[in-house]
Amino acid sequence: MAKDFLEKMEEVNQRLDGKPLEYMGGKSLLMPTKPINAGARCIMFNTHLDHRLPLINGEKAILETGYEIRFGDLSSSVTEADADYHVIAKITKFDFSPNHHYYLIVEDKKNKRLDVVERISYHHITESYGYLYNNEYLDSVQVGYRIPKGQIVQKSLAFDEYNNRKEGYNFNVCYLSMDQNMEDSIIISDVAAKKLTAPLIKPVRIMINENDIPLNIYGTEDMYKCIPDIGEDIRDSILIALRKEKKEESIYAQSVERLRKIMMSDEKFTLTGKVIDVNIYCNNPENLDTYYNGQFKMYYDQLQRMSAQIVTTVTRYVANGYSLSYDLQKIFANAKRVMNKDQYMDKRQFSNIVLEVVVLEERELQAGDKISNRYGGKGVLSAIREKKMMPRFGDNEYVDIILNSNGVYGRENPGQLFELSMTHIGTEILKRIASGEFTLKESYDLIIKYLSFVSPEEAQSLKELLDTMDKAEKQFFLESIIMDGAIHISTKPMSEPFSIDQLSEMYKAFPWVKQVEIEVPMEDSTGEIRYVKARRPVVVGKQYTFRLKYKRNNQRIR
């Protein structure tokens, strides 16, 4: 057995001979300065990657590893055209909101093949988790347009225009010991908490029996409306309410006034958010002609219209010998079933209506939620404070997140402290350059000198890039860096290791970079806020932070 093991190790060594260390990194390639962090925290980080919540508006990290874009290239949430296509039809799901949800039928003339791209705003994964799509390209396409091979037509909001991951945010972080951030507790500002707003996708399945009356809680006396329409918010946390029909109580319970008010005995479906999709399944379409079901009939008619357009469009090409992609085959077959009014099954055949409503909730951070950095430094929010109640520094800047340094010692993941110092030094360099005391050449020399400590390869690439620019281009590029407020770093996580000795040399190379003096807010006897200088200076730098799934109200995390 030992011999087999040695042979396998030798085989692996030969396969990796000459390859960079990153060749066997996997998901951990997203962790900067990986070798200096404890192995247990590297494993923890890999777990955190599976528990990240995508954000509504994330940004890419200032300190990157260079492998963020590789995950975008391979992600299933990025849809790329696999051939040259021509758009032959745009079929909307809802006529009253034509650009919200539609299908593009596309033709591959070379291979006589049809495919489909569904323009949808969300992708649901499990429970209330999923992500939103960036559909900017799809929305620019019209019938007759050409979609070239390799064009990214749709992708998750977790990727930027270059396919770099952007599931977190760069926050001003400092380490202070306080009563509200003991152990792994974290204090965050309300402004930072809003930036970590995440989408929750909530599909709700509602079975409406023949003796159920949907209440008119969203309508008026002249318009019967049971649920919010596409794009509308849920009011008072009630999506829909159903009342059992009782003949003996019909005069009272079914009056126009009573049908707009919820009674204790009514069945209520409660949740918060905005309706982003509606699907309807009906085995008795004649029942939709009742007074109570007018809104449902509208959605059913939309389904019939969409299905007829899909069948008509695709049938014409199939008759001419075109093949269909697997996705289009499914949509085409389902459209024919809808047109034929085939009976639906919901575990068993049902006799009336099944309604599927998808709700989007944009959930801000709350106390008790979890966030983490890229070094396995997970923590629970103990307090969300107003921005003015966070420490301030410099030119009226505020700390976004307060962590406890004791957590670093116990977890043995100093990479988070190195990220803080790297970004702090970079920011101070840009502030010095922005003051105007350096020439254009001296400014770039400072930036290259800084990069040579953290990523010699990036420093060399910048030198080569500058050699191709004229003075105006160099000036414009420098101004864009200053405006961004950070020197972005791409350091290989394993081939370009970083140590405490290198950090010490960086501080020596830029002796004018000091820790910052912070002022902490205090409330005086009159209730006014005043700021008091802290007893010692600290390092305040940018640290990339992302949000984790949470477990609340018996919600399971898989």
Protein Blocks (a to p, Z undefined) as FASTA:
>chain_A
ZZmmmmmmmmmmmmmgopafklmnmmmlmpghkllpcfklmmmmmmmmmmpccdfbdcdd
fbdghlmmmmmmmpckbccdfbdcddfbdcdfblklmmlpccdddddfknopaddddddf
bdcfbhjbccdddfklmmmpcehiacdehiafbdcfkbcfkopacfbccddddddddfkl
ghjbccddfklmmmmpccddddddddddfkbccdffkbcfkbccfbdcehiacehhiabd
cddddfklmmmmmgmklmmpccfklccdddedddfbdcdddfblmlmmpmklmmmmmmmm
mmmmmmmmmmmmmmmmmmnopacdfklmmmmmmmmmmmnopacdehiacfbbccdddddd
dddddehiacddfeopacddfbdcdfklpccehjhiacfbdcdfklmmmnopaklmmmmm
mmmmmmmmmmmmmnopacfklmmmmmmmmmmmmommlmmmmmmmmmmpcfklmmmmmmmm
mmnopacddddfklmccdfklmmmmmmmmmmbccdddddddddfkopacddddfbdcddd
ddddddddddeehiacZZ
